[in-house]
Amino acid sequence: MHRVPARLRRCGMSGDRSKIVERIRKLLALADDKGATEAEAVAAVMMAQRLMAENDVADWELHSMDEQPIATAESEPVRRRWRWTLADAISSNFRCRYYQNRKRCAPTGWKTEYRMIFYGYESDAKAAALAFDYLYKIGDRLGCRQAGKAYREHGYSDGAYNGFVLGFVAGVRSELEKQSQALLIVVPPKVNESYEAFSVDFGKAKTDVSVARTSFSLGAYESGLKEGRDAVRSRRMDAPDEDGDGMRAVALLTE
């Protein structure tokens, strides 16, 4: 059972706070809307996280006392090994556990396809998968850019990509953990118990990412650290792009 903070027991939830909580719920509902574009869904998740942090909205205020079903949500296909590190940074901060699904199928020419699977209450798992896809795309794109820059300047790029993405994940983790600690977000015990039973026969995957020690790998890490923090703060999502992606999420903030 959730314990209600003393400040709310004394005075009840104010009208303004009720509106903020309802706005966050609408953003999370938009993220789960099958008619939402990917940009709208990601914008909604990141804006909801930001509003929770800015207004000290606790996790229990958003969820119904009726327990949601435990479910899974999968990422888009990913191939870089740092997928494990990013999934680890995201999962607990979205009240989830995670694992990898690996399969071969005709549409991929029988090449192995990897997806990260988030395991938790349904709304949490879906939000975690959306955040993972969004952050993986940003980290991969900027990491490739960092490697290209290193090659142009030095004639080789060893350590640039991996250095950058490891810094990127560290930045993501630090920002998410600040919010989680402030809001007392933890993986629910029933999710942990269910996952432990579900994963009892799982094997151990190789998840480490090596970084060549070069003159620019440390600088790449520091650049990634900053970009990871900025990505979670989601300043990119504060304004929609020219095509209007994310407009419904922005509209919910201004209602």
N, C-alpha and C positions, 0 to 999 in steps of 0.2 A: 504494500500500500504506500502511496506517495505521502510524504509529510509536507504539509502546507507551511511555507515560511511565516514567521511571526508577523511580519509587516502586512501580509495579506489576511491573516486570521483576524488581526485587529481592525482593519478598515475595509476588508473585502476588496475585490478587484475593481479599480476605478473604471469609469467609462472610457477614458483615454487608453488605459491598458487593455481593456476588452477589445477596443478597435485594433490595437497593434497586434494582439494575439490572433484576432480574426483575419487580419491582413496576412500574417505569416501562414496561417492555415490555408488561405486562398492561394498563396504562392506555391505551397507544397502540393495543393490539389492541381494547380496548373502544370506543375512539373510531371504529374502523373496522368495528365490528360492525353489521350491517344491522338487528339487532333492538334496538339502543340508541335511546333517545329522543334528541332534539336536546340536551336539557339534560344527559343523561348523557354524550354524546359531547363536548360543550364542556367539561364539568367534568373529564373524563378528560384532554383535551389540556392544559388549563391547569394541572391538578395535576401532570402529567408534566413540564411546563416548570419548575414550581416545584421539584420534587424534583431535577431535573437541576441547577438553579442552587444549591440548598441543599447538595447533596452532591458538587458538582464532578464530575458524571458527564459524560464526554466523549461526543461524538456517535458516535464509532467504536465505543464499547462497546455501543451499542444496535442497530447494524445488522449484519446478516449479511455475511460477506465475499462471499457470492454476490450479485452485483449485481441490484438490483431493476429492473423495467422502468421506463422513463420514461413518464409518463402525465400526464393533465390532470384537474383537479377544478374544478367550477364553483361559484360562489356562488349564493345565491338572487338573484332579480331585485332590482336596486338602481337608483335614478334620480339621486341627488344626485351632483354632480360631484366632491365630495371622496372618492368611491369610489376614484379613482385614487391619491390621496395615501395613503389607508389601505392599499390593496393594495401600494403601494411600501414602506410601513413594515413590512408583514408578510412579504412574499415572501422577501427575502434572509435574514431571521431564521428562516425555516423551510426554508432551502436550496432556494428556488424562484425562477423567473422568473414574469412575469404578463403578461396582455394582456386585452383586452375582447372579448366576443362580443355582437354587436348583431343582433337579428332581429325580424321582425314575424310574428305568427301569429294564427290565428283565435281561440284562447282569450283573447287580450288585446284583442279587438276591432280587430286589426291595428295596435295601437299599438306603437311601438318598445319592445322589452324589452332591458335591459342586464344582463349578468352579467360578473363578473370571473373570469377563468380562471387557475388556478395550474398551472404547468408544472414538473415535477420528478419525482423518484422517487415512486412511487405513494403510499407512506405519508406522505411529506412534503407532497405536493400536497393530499391529503385533509385533513391536519391544518391546513394553511394556510387552506383554504377554510372549515373549521369555525371557526377563530379569526376570520377575516374576518367571517363572518355574525354571530357573537356580538358582536364589537366594533362593527360597523356599527350593529346594532340599539340597542346602549347609547348610542353617540354621537348617533344620530339622535333617539332619545327624549329624551335630556337636552338636546340642542340646541334641540329644539322647546319644551321647558320653559323654557329660558333666554330664547328669543324671546318667549314668552308673558309671562314676568315683566317683560321690558323694555317690552312694550307696555302692560301694566297700570300700570307706574310712570311711563312717559314719553309714552305715547300713540303711540309708533312703535317699531319693532324693527329698523331697518336696522343691519346689522352684527352683531347678536346671535347669530344662528344660525351664520353662517360663522365669526365670531370664535371661538365656542365649539368648533366641530368641528375647526378648524385647531389650536387648543390641545390638543384631545383627541388628535389624531393625533400631535402632538409629544410628548405624554406617553406614548402607546403606544410610539412609536419609541424614546424614551430608555430605557424599561424593558426592551424587547426587546433593544436593542443592548448593554445592560449584561450580560445573560445570554449573548448571542452572543459578546461579546468574552471573557468569562470562560471559555466552553466552546470557544472557537475554532471556532465554527460559520460555515461559508462555503458558498456555492453550489458544488456539486461541478463540476469542470472539464467532465465529460462532459455535465452538464445545460446548462452555458453553451454548449458547442459545438453541442449538438443544437438548443438554442433559437435560436441565431444563424442556423443553416441553415433552421430552420422559419419564422422570422419575417422572412426577407429581403425579402419583398414587402409587409410591413405598411406601412400609411400612418401618418401622424402625427396623433394625436388632440389635441384641445384639452383640457388637463387643469387649467389654472389656476383657482383659486378667489379671487374678489375679496372684499374686506372693506371695507365703508363705515366711514370714520373717524367714530365717534360717541363720545359721552361714556361709553358703557358697553361698547364693543367690546373695549377692552383688558381690562376686568374679566371679560368673557365668555371671552376667550382664557385668562386665568389660571385661571378656573374649569375650563375644558376641560382644561388641562394637568394639573391635579390629578386630575380624574376619569379621564383616560386612564391615568395611572400606576396609580391604584387598580384600574382594570379589569384591567390586566395582572397586577398582584399578586393579583388574583382573590379578594379576601376575600369577595366575594359568593358564591363557589362553595365556600367552606369548609364550609358547612352547607347541607343540602338544604332545599327549601321544604316547605310543608305537604303538598303532593301527593306528596312523596317523590322528585321529580326529582333525578337525580344520586346516588341512594343507592348504585348499584353502584360508582361511582367512589370514593365515600367508603369503602365496604366494602373495596375493594382496598388502601386506605391503612392500614387497621387489621388486615389479615390478619397 
